[in-house]
Amino acid sequence: MTAMDEYKRNLNSILLTYKPTRILELGVEEGISTELFLSHPNIKLSSVDILECKGAKARVKSLKADNRWDFKVGDVDKLLATYEKDYFDMIFMDVTYYDATGGMDEKGSAIHEYTSWLRDIKRCFALLPNRGILVTNDYIRQTGTRSGHRKATSDFAIENGRPFTVYPSRGGMAVFVK
């Protein structure tokens, strides 16, 4: 089994365990997660990415799931404020944060990654209803990359007394239940 196969298996397991029907996906890129979410016919998906994500659009079109997918191009920081509280029963965070210049630090982590992740984890958690699910992707990414993301996820859990489950595939996923 490849790392990608295991990633899909674990993400599918999360979907089957928690049975979300309205998902907000932050970060799309090629649409691998998008395609998996929409392969479940009862899921309506809203996605945000700073890029056009043409590969994701092609995946959704091939599934004939356009009517269940709302895709917005824009900054997560600005668009999160436009979503209604308690509407989504799952939020999937897979975002890379850059500063205004797209800079990276000496370890390959996006500048301001920790601050942005912690801010948006808090904002996403506040959007969820009780029993809603927050999934942060790449929690256990190899040491030295996306370390701000891992620290933000752990700090959120500690500061709020929130346990989480880790699915250790590919970059790993941390799953919080509100």
C-alpha positions in Angstrom: 0.0 0.0 0.0 1.4 3.4 -1.0 1.5 6.4 1.4 -1.3 8.0 -0.7 -3.4 4.8 -0.5 -3.1 4.9 3.3 -3.9 8.6 3.4 -7.1 8.0 1.4 -8.0 4.9 3.5 -7.6 6.9 6.7 -9.5 9.9 5.4 -12.3 7.6 4.3 -12.3 5.9 7.7 -12.8 9.4 9.3 -15.8 10.0 6.9 -17.3 6.6 7.7 -16.8 7.0 11.5 -18.1 10.5 11.9 -20.5 10.6 8.9 -20.3 14.3 8.1 -22.7 15.7 5.4 -21.4 19.3 5.1 -17.6 19.7 4.9 -15.5 22.8 4.6 -12.1 22.1 3.0 -9.4 24.7 3.4 -6.6 24.0 0.9 -7.4 22.0 -2.2 -4.3 21.9 -4.5 -4.8 18.9 -6.8 -8.1 17.8 -5.2 -7.2 14.4 -3.8 -9.2 15.0 -0.7 -11.9 16.9 -2.6 -12.4 13.8 -4.8 -12.6 11.5 -1.8 -15.1 13.7 0.0 -17.3 13.9 -3.1 -17.2 10.2 -3.8 -19.6 10.0 -0.8 -22.9 11.0 -2.4 -24.4 12.4 0.8 -21.6 15.0 1.3 -21.9 18.6 0.2 -18.5 20.3 0.1 -17.3 23.9 0.2 -13.6 24.4 -0.6 -11.3 27.3 -0.5 -7.9 27.7 -2.0 -5.7 30.7 -3.1 -5.2 29.0 -6.4 -7.6 28.0 -9.3 -6.9 24.2 -8.7 -7.6 23.1 -12.2 -6.7 19.5 -11.3 -9.4 19.5 -8.6 -12.0 20.9 -10.9 -11.3 18.1 -13.4 -11.6 15.5 -10.6 -15.0 16.9 -9.5 -16.2 17.1 -13.1 -15.3 13.4 -13.7 -17.3 12.5 -10.6 -20.3 14.5 -11.9 -20.4 16.2 -8.5 -20.4 19.8 -9.5 -23.8 20.3 -7.9 -22.4 19.3 -4.5 -19.2 21.4 -4.6 -18.9 25.1 -3.9 -15.3 26.2 -4.7 -14.0 29.7 -3.9 -10.6 31.1 -4.9 -9.3 33.4 -2.1 -7.5 33.8 1.1 -8.6 31.5 3.9 -8.1 34.4 6.4 -10.7 36.5 4.6 -13.1 33.8 3.6 -13.5 32.1 7.0 -15.4 35.1 8.3 -18.0 34.6 5.6 -19.1 31.1 6.7 -22.1 30.6 9.0 -21.5 29.1 12.5 -22.8 25.6 13.1 -23.4 24.9 9.3 -20.4 22.6 8.7 -20.2 19.3 10.6 -16.6 18.8 9.5 -13.7 21.2 8.6 -10.6 19.8 6.9 -7.5 22.1 7.2 -4.7 21.5 4.7 -3.4 24.9 4.2 0.1 26.3 3.6 0.5 29.8 4.9 3.0 32.2 3.3 3.9 35.8 4.2 3.3 38.5 1.6 6.4 37.6 -0.2 5.8 33.8 -0.2 8.8 33.4 2.1 10.0 30.3 3.7 12.2 30.0 6.8 15.5 28.1 7.0 13.6 24.8 7.8 11.3 25.1 4.9 8.3 26.1 6.9 6.1 28.9 5.7 6.8 32.2 7.6 3.9 32.9 10.0 2.8 29.3 9.8 2.4 28.8 13.5 0.5 32.0 14.1 -1.8 31.5 11.1 -2.5 27.8 11.9 -3.3 28.6 15.6 -5.6 31.5 14.6 -7.4 29.4 12.0 -7.7 26.3 14.2 -9.5 28.5 16.8 -11.7 30.1 14.2 -12.6 26.8 12.6 -13.4 25.1 15.9 -15.7 28.1 16.8 -17.6 27.5 13.5 -18.4 23.9 14.3 -21.5 22.7 16.2 -21.2 20.4 19.1 -20.0 17.0 17.9 -18.5 18.7 14.8 -15.1 17.4 13.6 -12.0 19.4 12.9 -9.3 17.6 10.9 -5.8 19.1 10.5 -3.7 17.5 7.8 0.1 16.9 7.9 0.2 16.8 11.7 3.1 14.4 11.8 5.0 15.7 8.7 8.7 14.8 8.8 10.7 16.8 11.4 11.8 20.3 10.3 8.9 21.0 7.8 5.5 22.4 8.8 6.7 22.3 12.4 4.6 25.5 13.0 1.5 23.6 12.0 2.2 20.7 14.4 3.0 23.0 17.3 -0.2 25.1 16.7 -2.3 21.9 16.7 -0.7 20.7 19.9 -0.9 24.1 21.6 -4.6 24.4 20.7 -5.2 21.0 22.3 -3.3 21.8 25.4 -4.7 25.4 25.9 -8.3 24.1 25.4 -8.1 20.7 27.1 -9.1 19.0 23.9 -7.8 15.5 23.2 -7.4 14.5 19.6 -6.8 11.3 17.6 -3.9 11.0 15.2 -4.2 9.0 12.0 -0.5 8.3 11.1 -0.5 8.2 7.3 1.5 10.2 4.9 1.7 13.5 6.8 -0.7 12.4 9.5 -4.1 13.9 10.4 -5.2 15.2 13.8 -8.9 14.8 14.5 -10.7 16.9 17.1 -14.4 16.4 18.1 -16.1 19.4 19.5 
